[in-house]
Amino acid sequence: MFFPDEWMLYSILFPMTAAFVLQLLHHFAPARTRRWILLSCAVTAAITFGAAVSACFGARVLRVGGWSAELGILLVTDPLSAVFLFISAFGGAAAVWTTFGPGSAGGKDGWRLCGLFFILWSSLNGILATGDLFNLFVFFEILAVSAYVLTGASMTREALEAGLKYLVLGTVGALLILLGMTMLYMGAGILNFALLSAAVGSIPRGGLAAASAFMVAGLGLKMGMVPFHFWLPDAHSSASTGVSMLLSGVVVKASFYALLRVTTLLFPSVQVGFSVQEILLALGILSLFTGHLSAQRQTGIKRMLAWSTVAHMGYLLVGIGLGSPMGVAGALLHSLNHAAAKTALFLGAGSFSTLAGSKEWRSFSGLGRRFPLQGAAFLLLAASIIGLPPLGGFWGKWMIVLAAMEEGRWMTAVSIELGTVLSCIYYVPVLLEMYTPLRGAGALGGGSFHSGRIFVALATTPLLFALFYFVPAMKDFLLAAGEWALTPALYTKAVLGSMIP
């Protein structure tokens, strides 16, 4: 194959190496720092994209150092992880380019933060490619430390408070994950995903139930699941625009992937004694309504978008909770659409806030008329996030609704549709305000829309995902990824081969 197995390793090693090499390059050639950062960004995105493409056709396994699964480090990618590697490639590139690209403040004085961006990107890819529970924990901790600092890097009072809150609650989440991991290791004596999946039957039911509770709570906190969501609105709304794009568009998706991978591989309902999927379904509906209702009360545009992210994490949890390939496929399609749309919406919100001189969306009067192309792009993205047909955001929700109806869960299907109505209530006033005529001439100051080309390019993704839905290969791929997620035997057989009878 064109993309060898080593690409998943390179997607971790290259950005981690670049994080430190860029500091040296700046010391010797500071005038070329921006160029080196953008070149490193392009290479990292290309390698990550290559790793994703190679995983689309089946599981790829790399035994680092040639060691066996019991002793060594395994990197594993499959159709499920491929979806999130695509998100990492495009979302990471958009965030880095917005922060350090031409016209950005990051290219001048913020070069010191570029190392944290690439360390975070490396750990993201590590989470998506690791085949070991302990290394999953390690990569989460590397990601968390970088995210804490980047959240408070703007040094405003709100950002520092949000970074501290993120640090405290993120540490609690890490402790819960560590407790769950410890209990699994005490019961099975192994932390490799494939071996552990085959050995869960030997773990006492009480210990396995406790481990599942700790893991779901810890990973749920990392992704902003209600009732562990308190850090997310502050962190995503107070950080700089590039960091908000990365956190809301990419980082929470990696936590969702880890939750999906861990629960389906390690906690089957027969062994645990209760249905983890039922719990995730209930928490998903709770997250959906909590996020949408809280977003309606916000006057700050970025805080409104942050609460919207809480709601959309609910859609993803509902997709898992339904326990069908269609439901998981809908969650994956919604992950792709939400990652692209929310990344662009945070970019647009940051730019409009700078132009208006305020983070309040009520100060956006006339901006849609002044910047017609960017205003139309923001409208298109908002319509997709709301879930209006035929945009990409609609099809992901529709697949989840179909899965709910196939399972006979009519109230769940109604909840998804109510979420669309609730999201209209707070997105439509923002759009109307943007196109409200100015009351006085000259009310708007000067300035230009930052990263307008990236914003418009990202705004085309709802249209692309709408087209992809009608392509049989795309639907088949998503359904295959859903099968991989819900069938642990496929994963263990691919990783261990003849080792598992």
Phi and psi in degrees as a GROMACS rama.xvg file:
@    title "Ramachandran Plot"
@    xaxis  label "Phi"
@    yaxis  label "Psi"
@TYPE xy
-62.2904  -37.3909  PHE-2
-102.124  107.869  PHE-3
-72.7898  168.331  PRO-4
-61.2443  -28.2226  ASP-5
-64.9578  -14.6177  GLU-6
-63.7267  -31.5924  TRP-7
-67.0146  -32.0264  MET-8
-71.9243  -41.8117  LEU-9
-62.4027  -33.1794  TYR-10
-65.5701  -18.4158  SER-11
-95.1748  -44.8973  ILE-12
-71.9629  -40.5074  LEU-13
-63.9354  -52.6159  PHE-14
-64.2781  -32.8251  PRO-15
-65.5349  -40.885  MET-16
-68.2453  -42.0924  THR-17
-60.7403  -33.4164  ALA-18
-57.7801  -35.2963  ALA-19
-93.1626  -36.6933  PHE-20
-65.1226  -35.8827  VAL-21
-61.7942  -32.3764  LEU-22
-65.7149  -39.48  GLN-23
-68.5025  -41.618  LEU-24
-62.4199  -37.6713  LEU-25
-64.7279  -36.0629  HIS-26
-64.4492  -39.9449  HIS-27
-91.1635  -28.046  PHE-28
-142.441  71.4844  ALA-29
-62.3512  -26.46  PRO-30
-69.284  -21.1969  ALA-31
-103.794  11.6684  ARG-32
-58.5315  -47.416  THR-33
-59.1299  -41.4298  ARG-34
-62.7639  -42.1533  ARG-35
-67.7605  -37.9959  TRP-36
-63.332  -46.5343  ILE-37
-68.2  -35.1147  LEU-38
-65.2155  -43.0266  LEU-39
-63.0589  -37.7614  SER-40
-62.0748  -45.6577  CYS-41
-64.5024  -41.0188  ALA-42
-67.2506  -43.8952  VAL-43
-60.8124  -44.7728  THR-44
-62.6315  -40.0593  ALA-45
-66.3907  -42.9464  ALA-46
-65.0978  -43.7352  ILE-47
-63.0588  -40.6955  THR-48
-62.7552  -41.7506  PHE-49
-62.2799  -41.6182  GLY-50
-63.0179  -36.1655  ALA-51
-68.0421  -44.2911  ALA-52
-61.7578  -42.6643  VAL-53
-63.7382  -28.5885  SER-54
-83.9422  -11.3548  ALA-55
-65.5922  -24.0699  CYS-56
-101.462  6.95237  PHE-57
142.709  176.232  GLY-58
-70.8779  137.863  ALA-59
-119.356  129.43  ARG-60
-122.856  129.731  VAL-61
-124.174  116.321  LEU-62
-90.0068  101.651  ARG-63
-65.9509  122.503  VAL-64
80.8614  -1.43462  GLY-65
79.5971  7.23491  GLY-66
-76.5845  158.734  TRP-67
-74.4898  170.191  SER-68
-63.271  -32.3332  ALA-69
-69.5028  -29.9943  GLU-70
-113.541  -31.38  LEU-71
-99.2845  -174.482  GLY-72
-98.8508  123.873  ILE-73
-109.807  134.903  LEU-74
-108.621  129.453  LEU-75
-134.311  128.973  VAL-76
-128.078  148.74  THR-77
-148.018  -178.144  ASP-78
-55.4366  -30.9675  PRO-79
-67.6208  -50.8242  LEU-80
-67.9731  -25.0871  SER-81
-60.4821  -39.2575  ALA-82
-56.8357  -44.6496  VAL-83
-81.0917  -23.4879  PHE-84
-68.1037  -36.4678  LEU-85
-60.3992  -43.7438  PHE-86
-61.4085  -42.7775  ILE-87
-62.5233  -42.6936  SER-88
-62.118  -51.0679  ALA-89
-80.5612  -40.5304  PHE-90
-67.7778  -41.5606  GLY-91
-64.0634  -42.7644  GLY-92
-63.7057  -42.2096  ALA-93
-63.72  -41.5103  ALA-94
-67.5717  -43.4454  ALA-95
-66.6835  -42.7287  VAL-96
-64.886  -39.4436  TRP-97
-64.0585  -37.9519  THR-98
-78.9942  -37.3367  THR-99
-118.982  2.90138  PHE-100
-74.7071  179.973  GLY-101
-56.5925  133.99  PRO-102
86.6547  -3.34225  GLY-103
-93.8208  152.067  SER-104
-68.697  -28.5699  ALA-105
-61.892  -29.156  GLY-106
-70.5373  -20.1413  GLY-107
-96.0079  -61.8173  LYS-108
-109.619  -16.6838  ASP-109
-94.6238  16.8227  GLY-110
-60.5494  -26.4025  TRP-111
-62.1974  -26.6139  ARG-112
-82.399  -11.993  LEU-113
-62.183  -33.1331  CYS-114
-60.4962  -39.5876  GLY-115
-67.7822  -36.8381  LEU-116
-60.0285  -45.5184  PHE-117
-74.9853  -32.3271  PHE-118
-64.7703  -42.7698  ILE-119
-62.4884  -42.2417  LEU-120
-63.315  -41.5257  TRP-121
-61.9169  -45.1149  SER-122
-67.9149  -33.4475  SER-123
-58.5156  -49.1996  LEU-124
-65.1514  -32.5795  ASN-125
-64.615  -41.4955  GLY-126
-60.2786  -39.8027  ILE-127
-78.4787  -17.586  LEU-128
-112.559  -12.5263  ALA-129
-72.2176  146.787  THR-130
-112.345  22.0191  GLY-131
-137.565  135.178  ASP-132
-67.0908  -37.6735  LEU-133
-66.326  -44.2962  PHE-134
-65.9835  -30.2836  ASN-135
-59.6466  -44.1645  LEU-136
-63.3813  -43.3345  PHE-137
-62.0731  -46.001  VAL-138
-64.5677  -36.1034  PHE-139
-63.1397  -39.0226  PHE-140
-68.7992  -39.0947  GLU-141
-63.0689  -44.7019  ILE-142
-60.387  -42.6903  LEU-143
-64.5774  -44.9456  ALA-144
-60.8209  -43.033  VAL-145
-64.0592  -42.838  SER-146
-66.0741  -38.1514  ALA-147
-59.0192  -47.826  TYR-148
-67.9354  -42.8883  VAL-149
-64.3237  -34.2421  LEU-150
-61.922  -41.734  THR-151
-94.8571  8.70089  GLY-152
-66.9459  -24.9505  ALA-153
-71.9152  -12.5824  SER-154
64.9815  19.0754  MET-155
-82.4721  164.886  THR-156
-62.1805  -42.4557  ARG-157
-65.2165  -41.069  GLU-158
-67.3665  -41.3269  ALA-159
-65.7941  -40.006  LEU-160
-64.4481  -42.3245  GLU-161
-65.2938  -40.2928  ALA-162
-63.1387  -39.4089  GLY-163
-67.2201  -42.3266  LEU-164
-62.8213  -42.3952  LYS-165
-60.3675  -41.9393  TYR-166
-62.6914  -47.5849  LEU-167
-64.7543  -51.5055  VAL-168
-71.1815  -33.5298  LEU-169
-64.9459  -35.3462  GLY-170
-67.0885  -38.3913  THR-171
-61.4652  -44.3689  VAL-172
-61.2351  -41.0394  GLY-173
-63.6624  -38.5735  ALA-174
-63.8326  -41.4247  LEU-175
-64.143  -42.1845  LEU-176
-62.6638  -42.3972  ILE-177
-63.4594  -40.0437  LEU-178
-63.6014  -45.2008  LEU-179
-62.445  -42.3026  GLY-180
-63.6673  -40.3217  MET-181
-62.8632  -42.5102  THR-182
-65.7165  -37.244  MET-183
-66.0979  -39.383  LEU-184
-68.3302  -37.9305  TYR-185
-64.1095  -33.4105  MET-186
-82.8449  -33.4383  GLY-187
-117.577  -20.5748  ALA-188
72.5659  19.5151  GLY-189
-151.56  152.607  ILE-190
-125.337  -1.11501  LEU-191
-64.601  132.283  ASN-192
-56.5212  -48.352  PHE-193
-65.8738  -47.2075  ALA-194
-64.9702  -40.0719  LEU-195
-66.4894  -37.2938  LEU-196
-62.1419  -36.9771  SER-197
-76.6202  -18.1007  ALA-198
-104.656  -0.0178608  ALA-199
-62.9129  -24.4405  VAL-200
-65.4003  -21.5701  GLY-201
-87.3403  -7.3675  SER-202
-86.3871  133.7  ILE-203
-54.6861  143.158  PRO-204
-59.4774  -39.6899  ARG-205
-64.5651  -42.7281  GLY-206
-65.7139  -38.7978  GLY-207
-68.1945  -37.2292  LEU-208
-65.2357  -42.5063  ALA-209
-65.1666  -41.238  ALA-210
-62.521  -41.0489  ALA-211
-64.5127  -38.2091  SER-212
-64.3159  -44.078  ALA-213
-64.5433  -43.737  PHE-214
-67.6587  -43.018  MET-215
-64.2181  -42.1853  VAL-216
-65.7172  -44.3717  ALA-217
-66.0404  -48.5459  GLY-218
-70.8989  -33.0207  LEU-219
-63.4104  -36.809  GLY-220
-65.0969  -40.5441  LEU-221
-63.4525  -32.741  LYS-222
-94.9904  -1.42332  MET-223
82.456  31.7122  GLY-224
-77.6682  135.192  MET-225
-66.3841  132.5  VAL-226
-99.5501  26.1208  PRO-227
-110.273  32.6579  PHE-228
-101.815  2.64162  HIS-229
-62.4442  -27.4401  PHE-230
-78.3387  -28.2086  TRP-231
-65.2438  -48.805  LEU-232
-59.542  -39.3403  PRO-233
-67.9035  -46.6814  ASP-234
-64.9282  -45.9273  ALA-235
-73.2709  -26.9236  HIS-236
-91.5324  -23.8899  SER-237
-93.4903  -20.2931  SER-238
-71.8412  167.323  ALA-239
-65.6992  166.29  SER-240
-59.069  -47.1307  THR-241
-61.5651  -40.0941  GLY-242
-69.0486  -40.8798  VAL-243
-60.4695  -40.1289  SER-244
-59.6961  -43.6219  MET-245
-70.0025  -43.2006  LEU-246
-66.2967  -49.4595  LEU-247
-79.0492  -33.4686  SER-248
-85.1468  -30.811  GLY-249
-123.736  -50.1531  VAL-250
-62.2239  -46.6338  VAL-251
-65.1112  -26.1112  VAL-252
-70.2043  -34.8029  LYS-253
-64.5596  -37.7445  ALA-254
-66.9716  -38.9892  SER-255
-62.7143  -42.8887  PHE-256
-59.0286  -45.5601  TYR-257
-62.1386  -41.3991  ALA-258
-63.1193  -44.0011  LEU-259
-63.3456  -45.1545  LEU-260
-65.0774  -46.0382  ARG-261
-68.6727  -45.5896  VAL-262
-68.2018  -39.5857  THR-263
-76.1647  -31.1249  THR-264
-81.8345  -39.3895  LEU-265
-108.584  -17.1873  LEU-266
-127.827  63.1377  PHE-267
-65.4928  143.681  PRO-268
-62.0568  -30.6016  SER-269
-63.5992  -38.2947  VAL-270
-82.2466  -38.759  GLN-271
-71.4502  -33.2565  VAL-272
101.902  -11.1274  GLY-273
-149.129  165.494  PHE-274
-89.8734  110.533  SER-275
-63.9944  -35.3025  VAL-276
-62.9624  -38.22  GLN-277
-62.8858  -39.5288  GLU-278
-66.1273  -43.3114  ILE-279
-64.2877  -35.5013  LEU-280
-63.1295  -45.689  LEU-281
-64.1819  -43.9497  ALA-282
-66.7508  -31.7135  LEU-283
-65.8362  -44.2665  GLY-284
-64.8791  -39.792  ILE-285
-63.1392  -42.6538  LEU-286
-64.148  -40.3169  SER-287
-58.0085  -52.6998  LEU-288
-73.4996  -36.7257  PHE-289
-62.0595  -44.8876  THR-290
-64.6529  -46.551  GLY-291
-66.8038  -43.5946  HIS-292
-67.654  -36.3145  LEU-293
-71.2149  -34.3726  SER-294
-63.8128  -30.9501  ALA-295
-66.9906  -20.1865  GLN-296
-91.265  -2.5705  ARG-297
-91.3953  138.477  GLN-298
-103.799  -17.7564  THR-299
-84.5407  131.313  GLY-300
-65.7149  -42.7796  ILE-301
-71.6607  -33.6514  LYS-302
-69.9695  -34.6427  ARG-303
-63.6618  -43.2947  MET-304
-65.2781  -34.6667  LEU-305
-66.052  -43.7248  ALA-306
-66.0202  -32.4094  TRP-307
-61.9911  -35.5665  SER-308
-62.7498  -39.6034  THR-309
-57.675  -43.6733  VAL-310
-63.142  -41.851  ALA-311
-74.1978  -24.1675  HIS-312
-62.9869  -29.9948  MET-313
-63.8787  -41.532  GLY-314
-59.2158  -42.1886  TYR-315
-64.9831  -40.4442  LEU-316
-66.4128  -36.5008  LEU-317
-62.9232  -40.1147  VAL-318
-59.047  -41.8686  GLY-319
-66.6144  -45.5678  ILE-320
-62.3001  -26.7519  GLY-321
-69.4542  -23.2348  LEU-322
67.4325  28.446  GLY-323
-127.472  152.999  SER-324
-57.3826  -35.9208  PRO-325
-64.1104  -42.8411  MET-326
-63.778  -44.8593  GLY-327
-66.7648  -40.2091  VAL-328
-60.9817  -40.8739  ALA-329
-62.7654  -40.7203  GLY-330
-63.616  -38.0633  ALA-331
-67.9745  -43.8067  LEU-332
-63.3922  -39.3124  LEU-333
-66.903  -34.3566  HIS-334
-61.4171  -44.9513  SER-335
-61.6249  -48.2925  LEU-336
-65.8718  -44.7572  ASN-337
-64.648  -39.1967  HIS-338
-60.248  -47.5528  ALA-339
-69.1603  -47.0442  ALA-340
-68.7841  -43.6887  ALA-341
-71.9091  -33.9142  LYS-342
-58.3558  -46.5743  THR-343
-68.7721  -38.757  ALA-344
-62.9589  -39.1268  LEU-345
-66.7699  -36.6025  PHE-346
-63.3061  -46.0574  LEU-347
-63.9105  -41.7264  GLY-348
-62.9028  -41.2527  ALA-349
-64.6676  -41.2021  GLY-350
-68.782  -44.5622  SER-351
-64.2038  -36.619  PHE-352
-64.2483  -40.3241  SER-353
-64.8395  -42.2129  THR-354
-66.0674  -38.8054  LEU-355
-81.6899  -17.3659  ALA-356
75.9013  18.9396  GLY-357
-158.503  148.874  SER-358
-84.9502  -6.27491  LYS-359
-77.6759  128.278  GLU-360
-69.2956  -17.1572  TRP-361
-71.1693  -10.2221  ARG-362
-91.7863  5.91935  SER-363
-88.4333  12.2841  PHE-364
-55.1603  127.028  SER-365
84.4669  -9.05973  GLY-366
-67.7522  -32.5335  LEU-367
-65.8629  -31.3754  GLY-368
-78.4323  -34.8994  ARG-369
-72.7354  -35.6161  ARG-370
-119.736  78.1286  PHE-371
-61.9835  -38.6398  PRO-372
-68.1224  -46.5931  LEU-373
-69.2204  -34.7488  GLN-374
-64.6806  -41.7808  GLY-375
-65.3019  -36.8732  ALA-376
-64.7641  -42.5117  ALA-377
-63.4365  -40.3347  PHE-378
-63.1428  -42.8664  LEU-379
-63.2545  -43.2999  LEU-380
-65.4243  -42.688  LEU-381
-63.3399  -39.8528  ALA-382
-63.3239  -37.3899  ALA-383
-68.9324  -42.8601  SER-384
-63.1836  -39.4246  ILE-385
-60.5289  -39.552  ILE-386
106.754  33.4787  GLY-387
-84.0043  134.178  LEU-388
-72.1096  149.956  PRO-389
-100.742  27.1602  PRO-390
-71.2013  166.339  LEU-391
-59.664  -35.1942  GLY-392
-63.6791  -27.6214  GLY-393
-70.385  -43.5383  PHE-394
-68.7389  -35.0096  TRP-395
-62.7719  -46.0746  GLY-396
-64.6555  -38.9122  LYS-397
-64.3979  -38.8016  TRP-398
-63.794  -37.8555  MET-399
-66.773  -40.5721  ILE-400
-62.5316  -44.2391  VAL-401
-60.7542  -41.3275  LEU-402
-63.4233  -39.2798  ALA-403
-64.6567  -41.2175  ALA-404
-69.1625  -35.9584  MET-405
-62.782  -33.6641  GLU-406
-85.9735  -0.592331  GLU-407
76.6529  18.8653  GLY-408
-99.337  78.7559  ARG-409
-70.1876  -34.6453  TRP-410
-68.3083  -33.038  MET-411
-65.4205  -42.9725  THR-412
-61.1822  -41.3566  ALA-413
-64.7212  -37.8481  VAL-414
-62.1033  -40.193  SER-415
-61.4759  -44.1975  ILE-416
-67.4551  -38.0765  GLU-417
-62.5391  -33.7986  LEU-418
-60.7409  -37.0635  GLY-419
-63.3593  -42.1761  THR-420
-64.3577  -43.6078  VAL-421
-64.337  -37.2868  LEU-422
-68.885  -29.8875  SER-423
-61.6562  -33.9747  CYS-424
-63.3023  -31.7744  ILE-425
-106.257  -18.2007  TYR-426
-82.486  -38.7806  TYR-427
-61.2231  -44.1959  VAL-428
-59.6688  -34.959  PRO-429
-63.8533  -45.2279  VAL-430
-65.6874  -39.9255  LEU-431
-63.6472  -39.3032  LEU-432
-63.9056  -38.7667  GLU-433
-64.0399  -28.7925  MET-434
-105.536  11.8364  TYR-435
-73.6755  130.274  THR-436
-61.3955  145.296  PRO-437
-67.1121  141.344  LEU-438
-80.694  -25.5537  ARG-439
-133.66  143.415  GLY-440
-67.8912  141.314  ALA-441
75.6511  15.8682  GLY-442
-68.6349  -28.2659  ALA-443
-91.064  139.91  LEU-444
-83.9367  -169.889  GLY-445
-82.5287  -167.96  GLY-446
113.354  166.342  GLY-447
-129.782  160.898  SER-448
-75.7021  123.278  PHE-449
-75.0557  135.124  HIS-450
54.4524  44.6808  SER-451
-61.0621  -36.487  GLY-452
-67.0843  -42.5595  ARG-453
-62.6321  -42.4031  ILE-454
-61.5077  -47.4559  PHE-455
-65.649  -38.7696  VAL-456
-63.0931  -44.3785  ALA-457
-64.9477  -29.7848  LEU-458
-68.9535  -15.0426  ALA-459
-80.9052  -12.3325  THR-460
-62.9867  -37.2184  THR-461
-58.33  -34.8474  PRO-462
-69.9431  -39.1682  LEU-463
-64.5048  -45.0192  LEU-464
-66.7561  -30.3599  PHE-465
-65.0119  -38.833  ALA-466
-70.9657  -38.9396  LEU-467
-59.9859  -32.7168  PHE-468
-61.052  -31.0794  TYR-469
-88.5073  2.01216  PHE-470
-95.0953  115.607  VAL-471
-55.0469  -36.0473  PRO-472
-62.5595  -36.8643  ALA-473
-67.6038  -45.295  MET-474
-64.9975  -40.0749  LYS-475
-64.5232  -39.235  ASP-476
-63.4337  -45.2231  PHE-477
-65.0651  -39.8299  LEU-478
-67.1043  -35.9443  LEU-479
-65.0929  -39.4821  ALA-480
-63.483  -38.2729  ALA-481
-62.7911  -39.4738  GLY-482
-63.4155  -42.7777  GLU-483
-60.6282  -38.8812  TRP-484
-68.4205  -36.727  ALA-485
-96.5834  -2.24067  LEU-486
-121.789  88.1625  THR-487
-56.9716  -29.3119  PRO-488
-61.6483  -34.1657  ALA-489
-62.5574  -42.6093  LEU-490
-68.0374  -49.1474  TYR-491
-65.7688  -37.7516  THR-492
-66.4137  -41.0281  LYS-493
-66.2934  -37.2622  ALA-494
-80.0542  -44.4734  VAL-495
-100.252  -19.9599  LEU-496
60.8606  -125.939  GLY-497
-74.4956  -4.61319  SER-498
-68.9945  -25.5538  MET-499
-103.051  119.453  ILE-500
